[in-house]
């Protein structure tokens, strides 16, 4: 029984961490909308979550790109950030489309809030089970 609870909580934790990371990436795109030659990036949430829940056994691990990097426990995986193709490239080489970024930012915020509500509901259910209700 505890294993099932642990897996569910690990899933929610991993999804929240990835949603938070994606929010940071989208916010960076918005902040750099006027920076010449800035290339808009995004996180493939589905692939990153499958990777985090599959091979890693539910725990997110930091990517080690150099042999000298210290192994870390926990943290948010950066996932494979990918450059977004430009809908309408600007003259200064910037590929940020504010309408696209705002839409992705809002969508990601809604998913993040859903995960928070799901976690709160799980803890409420656990509390009720512990108190015998």
N, C-alpha and C positions, 0 to 999 in steps of 0.2 A: 504494500500500500504506500509506504513512504517513497519507494522508488518512483511510483507513478506521480506523486506530488512533486518530488524533486525534478523529474523530467519536465513537468508542466511549468514549474517556476523557472527552470533553466531556459526553457524556450522563451518565456516572457522576458526574462532578463536579457537574453541575447538579442531578441527583437528590439527591445527598448534601447539597448546600446547602439545597435545599428541604425535605428531611426534617429537617435541623437547625433550620430556621426554624419548621417546624410543631411540633417538639418544644418550642421556646421558647414558642410560643403556647399549647400545651396545658398546659405547666408554669405559665404565668401564670394560666390558668383555675383550675387546682388551687390555686394560692397565694391566689387571690381568692375561694375558695368561700364565705367568710363575710363578704365585703364587700357591704354593702347597695347595691342597684341596679347591681351589676356584671353585665354581659351577656357570656355565654360566646361566644368567637370560635373560628373554625377557618379553616384554609387549605385551599382546594380544590386538592389536590396535583396531580391529573390536569390540570386546566386551566392551572395555573401552569407545569407541566413542558412542556405543549404550547406554551404561549406562549414559554417560555425557549428551546426547541429549534427552534421554527418561525421566527418573524420575526427573532429576534435572531441567527440563525445558530449557535446552540449556546452563545452566551455570555450569562450573566445580567447584566442591567443594572439599575441603581437607578432607581426611578421618580422623575421630576422633577415635583413638583406646583406649583412656583412658577418663574417665569422667572428669578429671582435665584439659584436653586440651581445649584451648580457641577456640571458633568458629571463623573461618577466612572467609573473603569475598574474592572470587576470588582465583587465584592460579592454579597450575597444579595438577590434581589428579594423584596420583601415579599409579592408576590402580592396578590390581592384577598382580604383578610380579610373573612369574612362572619360575621354573628351567627348563632349556632345557636339554633333554636327550642327553647323549654323543653318538656320532657316533663311536668314538674310544677312550675309556678312557685311560688316561695316568697313569703311575706308581705312580705319586705323588698325584693322586686323582683329578687333575684339569680336568674339562669337557669342557674347551674352545677349539673350533676348529676354527683356524684362517680363514680358507677358508669360513666357514659358517658365521662367524662374519663379514668378509669383504663384503660378498654378501648381508647380511641383512643391513649392514651399508650403502652400495651404494644404495640399493633399497629404503631405508627409506629417504635418501638424495634426491633422485629423486622425491619421493612423496611430500616431504617438499617443494622443489622448485616449483612443480606444484601448491601447495596450495598458495604459495607466488604470483605466476603469476595470479592465479584466483582472489586473493584479489585485486591485482593491477588493474586487468581488471574491477572488480566491482566498484572500486573507480573512475576509468577513465569514466566508463559509467555513474555513478552518477554525476560526474563533467560535462559531456556533457549535461545531462538532466537539470542540474541546470542552465547552461549557455544558454540553449535553442537551442542546436544544434541537 
